[in-house]
Amino acid sequence: MSMCENIGKGTVNMRKKMHGWRKQIISLLILSMLVPGMAACLDEKDRTNDSGLQSDGRREQSGRQANPFAELDVVPGDEQGTAQGQSDEPAAEPTGESVPHMSGQGDLQEAQPTNVPAAQLPEHIDKPLEQKLLVSEFSTWYGSSSPQRCNNIERAAVLLNGYVIAPQEVFSCAEAIGPIDEENGYLPAGTFVMGKVQQGIGGGVCQVSTTLYNAALYAGLTILERAPHSMAVSYVDPARDAALAGNYKDLKLRNDFEYPVMIEAFTEEGNLYFRIHTAQEDIGNQVELVSVVVEEIPPGDPVVTVDETKPHDYYEVTQKAHTGYVAELYRVISRDGVELLREKINTSQYAATPQYVTVGSDGT
């Protein structure tokens, strides 16, 4: 197969309207966030009170927890309904699994005028009418997932919504949404374990870290740590994913802006949205993420297991085949049609795995 190039484009536009209450709430949050002295973040010691509850209502880790060796995601529609991994769910994207549903913007958007006195604004902003906000956005589709996977995605989004990253602070997605256990609201769903699909606590939260990863790339946050899944997922192009697994796969970001950034996360009609908000003087750049598949690896012949307890005409696909890839991700920044920067973000490898099938023999 020849090299193919899948492009997720960030476009520049000036938002003149925001949805009702969201506009008011976000504006107030951002303005309060930008006031010097209001951006201090609690450390882990401060986030837990004497009762064991953290400030956001989460408990310290206990009870049934995520498998430390599991990647907390599978392709929607490839989740297990049984211990062997069969699911009755439709494919992730209603229009076809080969077309991942995603959208992204690397846009620098102008804030609405405010009545906040100029003295309360950052030093580089002289007048409220000149205030600018950097807003990047990225979304992915999860609506065809199992109820348990949907729950995990929505729970993690709630925990991330409104999260503020101070200047030079390092953000860990695994820490921010953890602990990944039942007491924190997570349920068993499909995960990747050693090339197989298995049920595990928190399955699906990798789609949350992946969506945030893309929004962070559009916003220009520094990526300190990111790892691909062991097998490709369908909701983003290769090299645009960010897996979470135990203590060895995490998404870590650093805020190298002069002022705090705020993460906005929400779900709507089966779509997961992330927006990154911060102060920024310079607007007008276009940000484009380009995924390039440099090698495609076929999955190979099916692996057949004979079950003598089943009738001779029994046939069940217990796990779908996965094509392997080697892919590269580039970020291209331009203005007024002129390319300013093209940089390689990562090179990612995804294993090819065969289809697993169980057939019956009726004891013969």
MIRO-179770 format. One record per residue (C-alpha): residue in three letters; chain; x, y, z; residue number from 1. Coordinates in nm, 2 decimals, always signed. Layout:
BEGIN
+-----+---+--------+--------+--------+-----+
|   r | c |     px |     py |     pz |   k |
+-----+---+--------+--------+--------+-----+
| ALA | A |      X |      Y |      Z | NUM |
...
+-----+---+--------+--------+--------+-----+
This chain:
BEGIN
+-----+---+--------+--------+--------+-----+
|   r | c |     px |     py |     pz |   k |
+-----+---+--------+--------+--------+-----+
| MET | A |  +0.00 |  +0.00 |  +0.00 |   1 |
| SER | A |  +0.14 |  +0.34 |  -0.09 |   2 |
| MET | A |  +0.21 |  +0.60 |  +0.18 |   3 |
| CYS | A |  -0.11 |  +0.78 |  +0.28 |   4 |
| GLU | A |  -0.16 |  +1.10 |  +0.44 |   5 |
| ASN | A |  -0.45 |  +1.18 |  +0.67 |   6 |
| ILE | A |  -0.49 |  +1.54 |  +0.76 |   7 |
| GLY | A |  -0.67 |  +1.68 |  +1.07 |   8 |
| LYS | A |  -0.68 |  +2.05 |  +1.01 |   9 |
| GLY | A |  -0.70 |  +2.33 |  +1.26 |  10 |
| THR | A |  -0.87 |  +2.64 |  +1.13 |  11 |
| VAL | A |  -0.86 |  +3.00 |  +1.24 |  12 |
| ASN | A |  -1.18 |  +3.18 |  +1.31 |  13 |
| MET | A |  -1.31 |  +3.46 |  +1.53 |  14 |
| ARG | A |  -1.59 |  +3.34 |  +1.75 |  15 |
| LYS | A |  -1.85 |  +3.61 |  +1.77 |  16 |
| LYS | A |  -2.10 |  +3.40 |  +1.97 |  17 |
| MET | A |  -2.08 |  +3.14 |  +2.24 |  18 |
| HIS | A |  -2.36 |  +2.93 |  +2.37 |  19 |
| GLY | A |  -2.56 |  +3.13 |  +2.64 |  20 |
| TRP | A |  -2.45 |  +3.01 |  +2.98 |  21 |
| ARG | A |  -2.13 |  +2.86 |  +2.86 |  22 |
| LYS | A |  -2.01 |  +3.20 |  +2.74 |  23 |
| GLN | A |  -2.07 |  +3.36 |  +3.07 |  24 |
| ILE | A |  -1.93 |  +3.08 |  +3.29 |  25 |
| ILE | A |  -1.61 |  +3.04 |  +3.08 |  26 |
| SER | A |  -1.55 |  +3.41 |  +3.06 |  27 |
| LEU | A |  -1.58 |  +3.44 |  +3.44 |  28 |
| LEU | A |  -1.35 |  +3.14 |  +3.49 |  29 |
| ILE | A |  -1.09 |  +3.26 |  +3.25 |  30 |
| LEU | A |  -1.09 |  +3.61 |  +3.39 |  31 |
| SER | A |  -1.06 |  +3.50 |  +3.75 |  32 |
| MET | A |  -0.79 |  +3.25 |  +3.64 |  33 |
| LEU | A |  -0.58 |  +3.52 |  +3.48 |  34 |
| VAL | A |  -0.58 |  +3.75 |  +3.79 |  35 |
| PRO | A |  -0.23 |  +3.72 |  +3.95 |  36 |
| GLY | A |  -0.23 |  +3.52 |  +4.27 |  37 |
| MET | A |  -0.55 |  +3.33 |  +4.18 |  38 |
| ALA | A |  -0.38 |  +3.05 |  +3.98 |  39 |
| ALA | A |  -0.21 |  +2.86 |  +4.27 |  40 |
| CYS | A |  -0.28 |  +2.49 |  +4.24 |  41 |
| LEU | A |  -0.33 |  +2.25 |  +4.53 |  42 |
| ASP | A |  -0.07 |  +1.98 |  +4.58 |  43 |
| GLU | A |  -0.18 |  +1.63 |  +4.64 |  44 |
| LYS | A |  -0.15 |  +1.67 |  +5.02 |  45 |
| ASP | A |  -0.40 |  +1.97 |  +5.01 |  46 |
| ARG | A |  -0.64 |  +1.78 |  +4.79 |  47 |
| THR | A |  -0.73 |  +1.52 |  +5.05 |  48 |
| ASN | A |  -0.91 |  +1.59 |  +5.37 |  49 |
| ASP | A |  -0.92 |  +1.39 |  +5.69 |  50 |
| SER | A |  -1.21 |  +1.18 |  +5.58 |  51 |
| GLY | A |  -1.01 |  +1.04 |  +5.28 |  52 |
| LEU | A |  -1.21 |  +1.25 |  +5.03 |  53 |
| GLN | A |  -1.03 |  +1.47 |  +4.79 |  54 |
| SER | A |  -1.15 |  +1.82 |  +4.72 |  55 |
| ASP | A |  -1.34 |  +1.71 |  +4.41 |  56 |
| GLY | A |  -1.52 |  +1.43 |  +4.60 |  57 |
| ARG | A |  -1.29 |  +1.15 |  +4.49 |  58 |
| ARG | A |  -1.16 |  +0.89 |  +4.73 |  59 |
| GLU | A |  -0.80 |  +0.77 |  +4.76 |  60 |
| GLN | A |  -0.74 |  +0.45 |  +4.56 |  61 |
| SER | A |  -0.91 |  +0.14 |  +4.70 |  62 |
| GLY | A |  -1.14 |  -0.14 |  +4.60 |  63 |
| ARG | A |  -1.14 |  -0.29 |  +4.24 |  64 |
| GLN | A |  -0.89 |  -0.10 |  +4.03 |  65 |
| ALA | A |  -0.76 |  -0.09 |  +3.68 |  66 |
| ASN | A |  -0.52 |  -0.36 |  +3.56 |  67 |
| PRO | A |  -0.18 |  -0.20 |  +3.58 |  68 |
| PHE | A |  -0.08 |  -0.38 |  +3.26 |  69 |
| ALA | A |  -0.39 |  -0.28 |  +3.06 |  70 |
| GLU | A |  -0.42 |  +0.00 |  +2.81 |  71 |
| LEU | A |  -0.75 |  +0.15 |  +2.92 |  72 |
| ASP | A |  -0.91 |  +0.15 |  +2.58 |  73 |
| VAL | A |  -1.02 |  -0.05 |  +2.28 |  74 |
| VAL | A |  -1.18 |  +0.05 |  +1.95 |  75 |
| PRO | A |  -1.56 |  +0.10 |  +2.02 |  76 |
| GLY | A |  -1.73 |  -0.20 |  +1.87 |  77 |
| ASP | A |  -1.43 |  -0.42 |  +1.95 |  78 |
| GLU | A |  -1.52 |  -0.44 |  +2.32 |  79 |
| GLN | A |  -1.58 |  -0.77 |  +2.49 |  80 |
| GLY | A |  -1.92 |  -0.89 |  +2.58 |  81 |
| THR | A |  -1.77 |  -1.21 |  +2.71 |  82 |
| ALA | A |  -1.45 |  -1.33 |  +2.86 |  83 |
| GLN | A |  -1.33 |  -1.41 |  +2.51 |  84 |
| GLY | A |  -1.40 |  -1.07 |  +2.37 |  85 |
| GLN | A |  -1.71 |  -1.08 |  +2.15 |  86 |
| SER | A |  -1.93 |  -0.77 |  +2.14 |  87 |
| ASP | A |  -2.27 |  -0.70 |  +1.99 |  88 |
| GLU | A |  -2.20 |  -0.33 |  +1.95 |  89 |
| PRO | A |  -2.19 |  -0.15 |  +1.62 |  90 |
| ALA | A |  -1.87 |  -0.01 |  +1.48 |  91 |
| ALA | A |  -1.74 |  +0.31 |  +1.64 |  92 |
| GLU | A |  -1.84 |  +0.53 |  +1.35 |  93 |
| PRO | A |  -2.19 |  +0.48 |  +1.21 |  94 |
| THR | A |  -2.07 |  +0.57 |  +0.85 |  95 |
| GLY | A |  -1.79 |  +0.32 |  +0.86 |  96 |
| GLU | A |  -1.50 |  +0.21 |  +1.08 |  97 |
| SER | A |  -1.24 |  +0.33 |  +0.83 |  98 |
| VAL | A |  -1.36 |  +0.69 |  +0.88 |  99 |
| PRO | A |  -1.28 |  +0.80 |  +1.23 | 100 |
| HIS | A |  -1.51 |  +1.08 |  +1.36 | 101 |
| MET | A |  -1.30 |  +1.36 |  +1.49 | 102 |
| SER | A |  -1.27 |  +1.74 |  +1.45 | 103 |
| GLY | A |  -1.02 |  +1.98 |  +1.56 | 104 |
| GLN | A |  -0.94 |  +2.35 |  +1.57 | 105 |
| GLY | A |  -0.61 |  +2.52 |  +1.62 | 106 |
| ASP | A |  -0.78 |  +2.85 |  +1.63 | 107 |
| LEU | A |  -0.69 |  +3.16 |  +1.83 | 108 |
| GLN | A |  -1.02 |  +3.32 |  +1.92 | 109 |
| GLU | A |  -1.10 |  +3.67 |  +2.03 | 110 |
| ALA | A |  -1.27 |  +3.70 |  +2.37 | 111 |
| GLN | A |  -1.58 |  +3.90 |  +2.41 | 112 |
| PRO | A |  -1.55 |  +4.25 |  +2.56 | 113 |
| THR | A |  -1.58 |  +4.26 |  +2.94 | 114 |
| ASN | A |  -1.64 |  +4.52 |  +3.20 | 115 |
| VAL | A |  -1.36 |  +4.41 |  +3.42 | 116 |
| PRO | A |  -1.13 |  +4.70 |  +3.53 | 117 |
| ALA | A |  -0.80 |  +4.71 |  +3.34 | 118 |
| ALA | A |  -0.61 |  +4.70 |  +3.67 | 119 |
| GLN | A |  -0.73 |  +4.34 |  +3.72 | 120 |
| LEU | A |  -0.60 |  +4.22 |  +3.39 | 121 |
| PRO | A |  -0.25 |  +4.08 |  +3.32 | 122 |
| GLU | A |  +0.03 |  +4.33 |  +3.26 | 123 |
| HIS | A |  +0.05 |  +4.27 |  +2.89 | 124 |
| ILE | A |  -0.33 |  +4.35 |  +2.84 | 125 |
| ASP | A |  -0.39 |  +4.72 |  +2.88 | 126 |
| LYS | A |  -0.76 |  +4.74 |  +2.81 | 127 |
| PRO | A |  -1.05 |  +4.49 |  +2.85 | 128 |
| LEU | A |  -1.15 |  +4.54 |  +2.49 | 129 |
| GLU | A |  -0.80 |  +4.42 |  +2.38 | 130 |
| GLN | A |  -0.81 |  +4.10 |  +2.58 | 131 |
| LYS | A |  -0.75 |  +3.79 |  +2.37 | 132 |
| LEU | A |  -0.80 |  +3.42 |  +2.46 | 133 |
| LEU | A |  -0.63 |  +3.13 |  +2.30 | 134 |
| VAL | A |  -0.89 |  +2.86 |  +2.25 | 135 |
| SER | A |  -0.81 |  +2.53 |  +2.08 | 136 |
| GLU | A |  -1.07 |  +2.26 |  +2.04 | 137 |
| PHE | A |  -1.08 |  +1.89 |  +1.95 | 138 |
| SER | A |  -1.36 |  +1.64 |  +1.96 | 139 |
| THR | A |  -1.40 |  +1.26 |  +1.91 | 140 |
| TRP | A |  -1.70 |  +1.04 |  +1.87 | 141 |
| TYR | A |  -1.78 |  +0.77 |  +2.13 | 142 |
| GLY | A |  -2.16 |  +0.74 |  +2.10 | 143 |
| SER | A |  -2.17 |  +0.38 |  +1.98 | 144 |
| SER | A |  -1.97 |  +0.25 |  +2.28 | 145 |
| SER | A |  -2.11 |  +0.03 |  +2.55 | 146 |
| PRO | A |  -2.29 |  +0.20 |  +2.84 | 147 |
| GLN | A |  -1.99 |  +0.11 |  +3.07 | 148 |
| ARG | A |  -1.74 |  +0.27 |  +2.83 | 149 |
| CYS | A |  -1.96 |  +0.58 |  +2.79 | 150 |
| ASN | A |  -1.97 |  +0.60 |  +3.17 | 151 |
| ASN | A |  -1.59 |  +0.59 |  +3.20 | 152 |
| ILE | A |  -1.54 |  +0.86 |  +2.93 | 153 |
| GLU | A |  -1.80 |  +1.09 |  +3.08 | 154 |
| ARG | A |  -1.67 |  +1.04 |  +3.44 | 155 |
| ALA | A |  -1.31 |  +1.13 |  +3.33 | 156 |
| ALA | A |  -1.44 |  +1.44 |  +3.14 | 157 |
| VAL | A |  -1.61 |  +1.56 |  +3.46 | 158 |
| LEU | A |  -1.29 |  +1.53 |  +3.66 | 159 |
| LEU | A |  -1.09 |  +1.72 |  +3.40 | 160 |
| ASN | A |  -1.34 |  +2.00 |  +3.33 | 161 |
| GLY | A |  -1.22 |  +2.33 |  +3.48 | 162 |
| TYR | A |  -0.87 |  +2.19 |  +3.56 | 163 |
| VAL | A |  -0.62 |  +2.48 |  +3.57 | 164 |
| ILE | A |  -0.25 |  +2.43 |  +3.49 | 165 |
| ALA | A |  -0.03 |  +2.70 |  +3.63 | 166 |
| PRO | A |  +0.27 |  +2.84 |  +3.44 | 167 |
| GLN | A |  +0.55 |  +2.58 |  +3.43 | 168 |
| GLU | A |  +0.33 |  +2.32 |  +3.61 | 169 |
| VAL | A |  +0.34 |  +1.96 |  +3.48 | 170 |
| PHE | A |  +0.00 |  +1.80 |  +3.43 | 171 |
| SER | A |  -0.05 |  +1.43 |  +3.45 | 172 |
| CYS | A |  -0.37 |  +1.30 |  +3.29 | 173 |
| ALA | A |  -0.36 |  +0.97 |  +3.49 | 174 |
| GLU | A |  -0.33 |  +1.15 |  +3.82 | 175 |
| ALA | A |  -0.60 |  +1.41 |  +3.73 | 176 |
| ILE | A |  -0.86 |  +1.14 |  +3.65 | 177 |
| GLY | A |  -0.75 |  +0.88 |  +3.90 | 178 |
| PRO | A |  -0.77 |  +0.66 |  +4.08 | 179 |
| ILE | A |  -0.91 |  +0.44 |  +3.81 | 180 |
| ASP | A |  -1.13 |  +0.22 |  +4.04 | 181 |
| GLU | A |  -1.49 |  +0.15 |  +4.10 | 182 |
| GLU | A |  -1.51 |  +0.38 |  +4.40 | 183 |
| ASN | A |  -1.41 |  +0.67 |  +4.17 | 184 |
| GLY | A |  -1.70 |  +0.59 |  +3.94 | 185 |
| TYR | A |  -1.53 |  +0.37 |  +3.68 | 186 |
| LEU | A |  -1.68 |  +0.05 |  +3.54 | 187 |
| PRO | A |  -1.54 |  -0.26 |  +3.36 | 188 |
| ALA | A |  -1.51 |  -0.21 |  +2.98 | 189 |
| GLY | A |  -1.28 |  -0.32 |  +2.70 | 190 |
| THR | A |  -0.90 |  -0.28 |  +2.74 | 191 |
| PHE | A |  -0.59 |  -0.39 |  +2.55 | 192 |
| VAL | A |  -0.38 |  -0.65 |  +2.73 | 193 |
| MET | A |  -0.08 |  -0.82 |  +2.56 | 194 |
| GLY | A |  -0.25 |  -0.80 |  +2.22 | 195 |
| LYS | A |  -0.58 |  -0.92 |  +2.34 | 196 |
| VAL | A |  -0.91 |  -0.75 |  +2.43 | 197 |
| GLN | A |  -1.01 |  -0.80 |  +2.79 | 198 |
| GLN | A |  -1.26 |  -0.64 |  +3.03 | 199 |
| GLY | A |  -1.10 |  -0.40 |  +3.28 | 200 |
| ILE | A |  -1.19 |  -0.12 |  +3.52 | 201 |
| GLY | A |  -1.18 |  +0.21 |  +3.34 | 202 |
| GLY | A |  -1.18 |  +0.09 |  +2.98 | 203 |
| GLY | A |  -1.23 |  +0.39 |  +2.74 | 204 |
| VAL | A |  -1.05 |  +0.66 |  +2.93 | 205 |
| CYS | A |  -0.77 |  +0.65 |  +2.67 | 206 |
| GLN | A |  -1.01 |  +0.82 |  +2.44 | 207 |
| VAL | A |  -1.02 |  +1.11 |  +2.69 | 208 |
| SER | A |  -0.64 |  +1.14 |  +2.71 | 209 |
| THR | A |  -0.63 |  +1.11 |  +2.33 | 210 |
| THR | A |  -0.88 |  +1.39 |  +2.27 | 211 |
| LEU | A |  -0.70 |  +1.61 |  +2.52 | 212 |
| TYR | A |  -0.37 |  +1.53 |  +2.35 | 213 |
| ASN | A |  -0.49 |  +1.67 |  +2.02 | 214 |
| ALA | A |  -0.64 |  +1.98 |  +2.18 | 215 |
| ALA | A |  -0.30 |  +2.04 |  +2.36 | 216 |
| LEU | A |  -0.11 |  +2.01 |  +2.04 | 217 |
| TYR | A |  -0.34 |  +2.27 |  +1.87 | 218 |
| ALA | A |  -0.29 |  +2.50 |  +2.17 | 219 |
| GLY | A |  +0.09 |  +2.47 |  +2.18 | 220 |
| LEU | A |  +0.12 |  +2.31 |  +2.52 | 221 |
| THR | A |  +0.45 |  +2.12 |  +2.57 | 222 |
| ILE | A |  +0.41 |  +1.75 |  +2.55 | 223 |
| LEU | A |  +0.64 |  +1.58 |  +2.81 | 224 |
| GLU | A |  +0.51 |  +1.23 |  +2.79 | 225 |
| ARG | A |  +0.28 |  +1.04 |  +2.55 | 226 |
| ALA | A |  +0.26 |  +0.68 |  +2.43 | 227 |
| PRO | A |  +0.07 |  +0.52 |  +2.15 | 228 |
| HIS | A |  -0.16 |  +0.22 |  +2.20 | 229 |
| SER | A |  -0.02 |  -0.12 |  +2.13 | 230 |
| MET | A |  -0.29 |  -0.16 |  +1.86 | 231 |
| ALA | A |  -0.44 |  +0.12 |  +1.65 | 232 |
| VAL | A |  -0.77 |  +0.28 |  +1.75 | 233 |
| SER | A |  -1.04 |  +0.41 |  +1.51 | 234 |
| TYR | A |  -1.14 |  +0.74 |  +1.66 | 235 |
| VAL | A |  -0.82 |  +0.92 |  +1.56 | 236 |
| ASP | A |  -0.57 |  +0.88 |  +1.28 | 237 |
| PRO | A |  -0.25 |  +0.69 |  +1.36 | 238 |
| ALA | A |  +0.01 |  +0.88 |  +1.58 | 239 |
| ARG | A |  -0.27 |  +1.10 |  +1.72 | 240 |
| ASP | A |  -0.36 |  +0.88 |  +2.01 | 241 |
| ALA | A |  -0.23 |  +0.89 |  +2.37 | 242 |
| ALA | A |  -0.27 |  +0.57 |  +2.58 | 243 |
| LEU | A |  -0.30 |  +0.54 |  +2.96 | 244 |
| ALA | A |  -0.18 |  +0.22 |  +3.13 | 245 |
| GLY | A |  -0.07 |  +0.16 |  +3.49 | 246 |
| ASN | A |  +0.23 |  +0.37 |  +3.58 | 247 |
| TYR | A |  +0.41 |  +0.33 |  +3.25 | 248 |
| LYS | A |  +0.18 |  +0.51 |  +3.00 | 249 |
| ASP | A |  +0.06 |  +0.86 |  +3.07 | 250 |
| LEU | A |  -0.01 |  +1.19 |  +2.90 | 251 |
| LYS | A |  +0.19 |  +1.46 |  +3.07 | 252 |
| LEU | A |  +0.18 |  +1.83 |  +2.96 | 253 |
| ARG | A |  +0.36 |  +2.14 |  +3.07 | 254 |
| ASN | A |  +0.22 |  +2.49 |  +3.06 | 255 |
| ASP | A |  +0.50 |  +2.71 |  +2.91 | 256 |
| PHE | A |  +0.27 |  +3.01 |  +2.87 | 257 |
| GLU | A |  +0.32 |  +3.31 |  +3.10 | 258 |
| TYR | A |  -0.03 |  +3.27 |  +3.25 | 259 |
| PRO | A |  -0.25 |  +2.97 |  +3.36 | 260 |
| VAL | A |  -0.44 |  +2.76 |  +3.11 | 261 |
| MET | A |  -0.78 |  +2.60 |  +3.18 | 262 |
| ILE | A |  -0.91 |  +2.27 |  +3.04 | 263 |
| GLU | A |  -1.27 |  +2.26 |  +2.94 | 264 |
| ALA | A |  -1.41 |  +1.91 |  +2.89 | 265 |
| PHE | A |  -1.77 |  +1.81 |  +2.82 | 266 |
| THR | A |  -1.98 |  +1.55 |  +2.63 | 267 |
| GLU | A |  -2.27 |  +1.61 |  +2.41 | 268 |
| GLU | A |  -2.47 |  +1.37 |  +2.20 | 269 |
| GLY | A |  -2.20 |  +1.10 |  +2.19 | 270 |
| ASN | A |  -1.92 |  +1.35 |  +2.12 | 271 |
| LEU | A |  -1.63 |  +1.43 |  +2.36 | 272 |
| TYR | A |  -1.50 |  +1.78 |  +2.35 | 273 |
| PHE | A |  -1.19 |  +1.94 |  +2.49 | 274 |
| ARG | A |  -1.10 |  +2.31 |  +2.47 | 275 |
| ILE | A |  -0.79 |  +2.48 |  +2.60 | 276 |
| HIS | A |  -0.81 |  +2.84 |  +2.73 | 277 |
| THR | A |  -0.53 |  +3.08 |  +2.81 | 278 |
| ALA | A |  -0.41 |  +3.44 |  +2.77 | 279 |
| GLN | A |  -0.23 |  +3.51 |  +2.44 | 280 |
| GLU | A |  -0.14 |  +3.84 |  +2.27 | 281 |
| ASP | A |  -0.07 |  +3.71 |  +1.92 | 282 |
| ILE | A |  -0.36 |  +3.55 |  +1.72 | 283 |
| GLY | A |  -0.41 |  +3.45 |  +1.36 | 284 |
| ASN | A |  -0.20 |  +3.13 |  +1.32 | 285 |
| GLN | A |  -0.34 |  +2.82 |  +1.15 | 286 |
| VAL | A |  -0.24 |  +2.49 |  +1.31 | 287 |
| GLU | A |  -0.26 |  +2.17 |  +1.11 | 288 |
| LEU | A |  -0.19 |  +1.81 |  +1.24 | 289 |
| VAL | A |  -0.08 |  +1.58 |  +0.96 | 290 |
| SER | A |  -0.07 |  +1.20 |  +1.02 | 291 |
| VAL | A |  +0.15 |  +1.01 |  +0.77 | 292 |
| VAL | A |  +0.13 |  +0.63 |  +0.76 | 293 |
| VAL | A |  +0.47 |  +0.51 |  +0.64 | 294 |
| GLU | A |  +0.41 |  +0.14 |  +0.67 | 295 |
| GLU | A |  +0.11 |  -0.09 |  +0.69 | 296 |
| ILE | A |  +0.14 |  -0.43 |  +0.84 | 297 |
| PRO | A |  -0.13 |  -0.70 |  +0.76 | 298 |
| PRO | A |  -0.28 |  -0.89 |  +1.05 | 299 |
| GLY | A |  -0.20 |  -1.24 |  +0.92 | 300 |
| ASP | A |  -0.40 |  -1.56 |  +0.92 | 301 |
| PRO | A |  -0.69 |  -1.61 |  +1.17 | 302 |
| VAL | A |  -0.62 |  -1.80 |  +1.49 | 303 |
| VAL | A |  -0.88 |  -2.08 |  +1.52 | 304 |
| THR | A |  -0.97 |  -2.25 |  +1.85 | 305 |
| VAL | A |  -1.18 |  -2.57 |  +1.84 | 306 |
| ASP | A |  -1.44 |  -2.60 |  +2.11 | 307 |
| GLU | A |  -1.56 |  -2.96 |  +2.13 | 308 |
| THR | A |  -1.86 |  -2.86 |  +2.34 | 309 |
| LYS | A |  -2.01 |  -2.66 |  +2.05 | 310 |
| PRO | A |  -2.20 |  -2.80 |  +1.75 | 311 |
| HIS | A |  -2.00 |  -2.86 |  +1.43 | 312 |
| ASP | A |  -2.16 |  -2.55 |  +1.26 | 313 |
| TYR | A |  -2.07 |  -2.31 |  +1.55 | 314 |
| TYR | A |  -1.85 |  -2.02 |  +1.44 | 315 |
| GLU | A |  -1.77 |  -1.71 |  +1.66 | 316 |
| VAL | A |  -1.52 |  -1.43 |  +1.60 | 317 |
| THR | A |  -1.40 |  -1.36 |  +1.95 | 318 |
| GLN | A |  -1.16 |  -1.08 |  +1.85 | 319 |
| LYS | A |  -1.13 |  -0.88 |  +1.53 | 320 |
| ALA | A |  -0.81 |  -0.85 |  +1.33 | 321 |
| HIS | A |  -0.61 |  -0.53 |  +1.37 | 322 |
| THR | A |  -0.39 |  -0.39 |  +1.09 | 323 |
| GLY | A |  -0.05 |  -0.27 |  +1.22 | 324 |
| TYR | A |  +0.10 |  +0.06 |  +1.13 | 325 |
| VAL | A |  +0.41 |  +0.27 |  +1.15 | 326 |
| ALA | A |  +0.31 |  +0.64 |  +1.14 | 327 |
| GLU | A |  +0.45 |  +0.99 |  +1.19 | 328 |
| LEU | A |  +0.27 |  +1.30 |  +1.32 | 329 |
| TYR | A |  +0.36 |  +1.65 |  +1.21 | 330 |
| ARG | A |  +0.24 |  +1.99 |  +1.33 | 331 |
| VAL | A |  +0.23 |  +2.26 |  +1.06 | 332 |
| ILE | A |  +0.19 |  +2.63 |  +1.17 | 333 |
| SER | A |  +0.11 |  +2.89 |  +0.91 | 334 |
| ARG | A |  -0.03 |  +3.24 |  +0.88 | 335 |
| ASP | A |  -0.20 |  +3.40 |  +0.58 | 336 |
| GLY | A |  -0.11 |  +3.09 |  +0.37 | 337 |
| VAL | A |  +0.26 |  +3.11 |  +0.45 | 338 |
| GLU | A |  +0.41 |  +2.81 |  +0.64 | 339 |
| LEU | A |  +0.60 |  +2.92 |  +0.94 | 340 |
| LEU | A |  +0.69 |  +2.59 |  +1.10 | 341 |
| ARG | A |  +0.67 |  +2.22 |  +1.03 | 342 |
| GLU | A |  +0.78 |  +1.99 |  +1.31 | 343 |
| LYS | A |  +0.77 |  +1.61 |  +1.37 | 344 |
| ILE | A |  +0.57 |  +1.54 |  +1.69 | 345 |
| ASN | A |  +0.61 |  +1.17 |  +1.71 | 346 |
| THR | A |  +0.67 |  +0.83 |  +1.54 | 347 |
| SER | A |  +0.43 |  +0.56 |  +1.65 | 348 |
| GLN | A |  +0.42 |  +0.19 |  +1.60 | 349 |
| TYR | A |  +0.11 |  -0.03 |  +1.63 | 350 |
| ALA | A |  +0.11 |  -0.41 |  +1.63 | 351 |
| ALA | A |  -0.08 |  -0.62 |  +1.38 | 352 |
| THR | A |  -0.29 |  -0.89 |  +1.55 | 353 |
| PRO | A |  -0.49 |  -1.17 |  +1.38 | 354 |
| GLN | A |  -0.85 |  -1.25 |  +1.40 | 355 |
| TYR | A |  -0.94 |  -1.49 |  +1.67 | 356 |
| VAL | A |  -1.21 |  -1.75 |  +1.59 | 357 |
| THR | A |  -1.38 |  -2.03 |  +1.79 | 358 |
| VAL | A |  -1.54 |  -2.31 |  +1.59 | 359 |
| GLY | A |  -1.73 |  -2.61 |  +1.71 | 360 |
| SER | A |  -1.66 |  -2.98 |  +1.65 | 361 |
| ASP | A |  -1.95 |  -3.15 |  +1.83 | 362 |
| GLY | A |  -1.69 |  -3.38 |  +1.98 | 363 |
| THR | A |  -1.61 |  -3.54 |  +1.65 | 364 |
+-----+---+--------+--------+--------+-----+
